[in-house]
Structures are given as structure tokens and as C-alpha cells.
Amino acid sequence: MTHDQLLHIAHHFALEGEIASIEALGEGFINDTYIIKSVGNAPDYILQRKNHVIFPDVPGMMDNIKAVTEHIKRKVADPMRETLTITPTNEGKLYHKEGDNFWTVCLYIPSTLTYSRAESTELAYQGGVGIGKFHSLLADFTQPLNETIKGFHNMRWRFEQWDATIAADPVGRVKELEEEIGWIDERRDQMLELWSMVESGEIPTRVTHNDTKISNILFDRASGKVLCAIDLDTVMSSTLLNDFGDAIRSYTNTGAEDDKDLERVEMNIDMFRAYAEGYLSEQRNTLTDSEKEWLAFSGLYITFEQVLRFLMDYIDGDRYYKIAYANHNLVRTHAQYKLLQSMERQYNDMRKIIASLV
């Protein structure tokens, strides 16, 4: 977009001071993100165009973010730095809609930094602290949240999609994938066992972030300590195990998510221990016995789900995930399956670590 177009959008929001510039921020894989720099001592802002294809209910998303951040603000020492602050439009709305596009603004939190990857056990520990703190602050949150992405991490829903995709075989790839399809089907009952406990309420439903990679943790630049979790677009109600498992999939992988060299892919047990220690330093007294019992397995659960989703998209003709080459989703499938196998080999050690920490 041109600078004038961005200025037009920005002027719909209740900003303090005059706008000095608007510049693109980050790589923008899902949303288009810009930083609004203000003249003088007025605060700076983050302007985003939300992806309404990935997030079909942007109003519901913004209602979720407002409810969660307002709850956190009532419980922290520095509410302007320890969570996001939404800037409303001039009419008091949480978003501005122009054509098909939804735009939102929040305050930019200065003197902070993020990391694209956890390169050390210390960073893994701090990442665990960040999500543990987020969960702990919201442990007494009881307000219903909107389901802004249908069936997110719901294994029963994923298997319904999987069965329909296998039956349809829209581009004729099923016949080439007997081994890979077997990986999914032989673990079906094991994965549904956990989700059945969520459905029954034995594993409780709470506020979840649903995108717990290290880049979504904001650090204070001066102290190096965790400030807050950011990128709250996927905040919904589910089991905390999803967040823990997603972090383990991200933090512990010694290779890339789409690594062609499977020898590089392994679960680093030291990173698992560090993240778990950081997380449980905030959450040890909040989790139920059932959550503690299944915490280690959540890493296998979420990694399996990603194997299923990459393979399902390959079978479906690569319609969901962006691909860089023809069999990219199949490469992703194999890399994530290698990570899953590594977790399965080390599962008893993972359980022992959790038991020692709780």
C-alpha cells in the first residue's frame, strides 16, 4: 500500500499526536504489519491489516483480545508494558473495516526485543516463563471466548477432515502415500484418547494462546526478562496442553520444520527440560493432576497434528499452506514425522522430567 493509503487508514484511529511516518514491520506471513511513528513524545503504534481468510471472524478475535488484555491489566504492576493495549477507532470500535479488509491498532511497547529462535536453554527457559505467566494471569478468567478458528487443535475435527480428504483424493496422490497414511492411522486412537478427556472435562478448558513460538514473547531490553506474550490473534478457549505442546514442537527441534536432511531433525531433551522448568515455575500450582499427567504427551500430540495437517494438505493439492516447490508439504510431513519419532523414543525421559518438576 502507498504511504497516503496507510495514512488514510491510520487517521480512523484515536491516535495521540501527529504521525511522523508509517513503515512496514516484519515479514508479514499472515497479517500485514506496520509501525506508526509519532512526532515528539507521543506514543508509537502498531497498525495491522488482519488476514480475514485465515481469521474469518476478526470482530470476534478483537473481542477476545480486549477481554483477555483487560483482565491481565488488572493483575500486573505495569499494565502498559505487561500486555497489549488496543487503540480504538475514533468511533470507539476495536477495528476499522474498509472494503473486505479489517484494520487494527495497538500501542507499540518501546525498549523491548524479540527472538526469532530459541538458541539456548536459557532462552527456552524464559520462553516457558512467558507462556506460563500468560496462563497464570488468566487462570481465573471465566468469560466465554469466541471460537475464531473452527476446530483448532481439535483432533476429532482433524480426523473428520482427514477421512474426507482421503476419500476424495482430489489430485490422485493417495496411491503414492500408503506408508505415510499408515503413520496417521496407527496413532488415531492414542491421539483421540487425549482429546476425549478434553471433551469430557477431565482435562479443563482454559484461555490458550495457540501460537507459542519464542517470537511471540516480548522481552524487556534493559533487564532481558520476559514482559508479556504478544500476537494474541489466536487466543481462544481450549486446553493449556495445546500451548505447551506447540512450544515443545517449536523449541526442541534441532532442524527446520521443512528440513530435507532428516539427520538434522531431533528433539533436544535439554531444551525440553529448560522450557518445562520455566513454564512450571509459573504454573506449578495452577495445573490439575490430569494436566500434569498429560503435559509431556502434549508435545507428541501437537507434532502429530502437524504431520497430519501437512500430509492432508499435500493430498488435497496444497491448498492451505504456502509452498515453495512441488512437494514442499511432503517434505514438511517427513521432517515433522522424524521429530515425532524422536519424541516417542524420549517420551519416558520427558515424563520423568515433568514428574521431577511438579
Beta strands, then each sheet from edge to edge (+ up, - down):
strand 1: 19-24
strand 2: 32-38
strand 3: 45-50
strand 4: 86-87
strand 5: 96-98
strand 6: 101-107
strand 7: 112-113
strand 8: 206-208
strand 9: 217-220
strand 10: 226-229
strand 11: 236-238
sheet 1: 1+ 2- 3+ 6- 4+
sheet 2: 1+ 2- 3+ 6- 5+
sheet 3: 7+ 9- 10+
sheet 4: 8+ 11-
end
